Amino acid sequence: MLHTLAAMLPARLLANEPVERQLATAILNCGCLKVVLHIEQPQRHRPVVDPADIKQKLRRLLKAVDPHLKIVSMNNMQGLAWTVT
């Protein structure tokens, strides 16, 4: 994720495609960023990885980007307005 964010400035300045340049500009002009990790784990061996452990590690790494990140799955969307099929 940090590499993606770091690529936005060069994309805004150097992108060959106007759509890429517009997207990078919109991202860099936004007021805040939200981090959401969508993870699905096998039903049989649930949980393979404890989402709380992932959240703690990501929170430590990405606190400057979004201190209130979310870990979601199809069964626990936490009020997010997207659909997973």
HUVEN-V317790 format. One record per helix or strand of 2 or more residues. SS is the DSSP state (hx for helix, st for strand). FROM is the first residue (numbers start at 1). TO is the last residue. If there is no record, write none. Layout:
# HUVEN-V317790
ss = [SS SS]
from = [FROM FROM]
to = [TO TO]
This chain:
# HUVEN-V317790
ss = [hx hx st hx st]
from = [2 18 36 51 70]
to = [14 29 38 62 73]
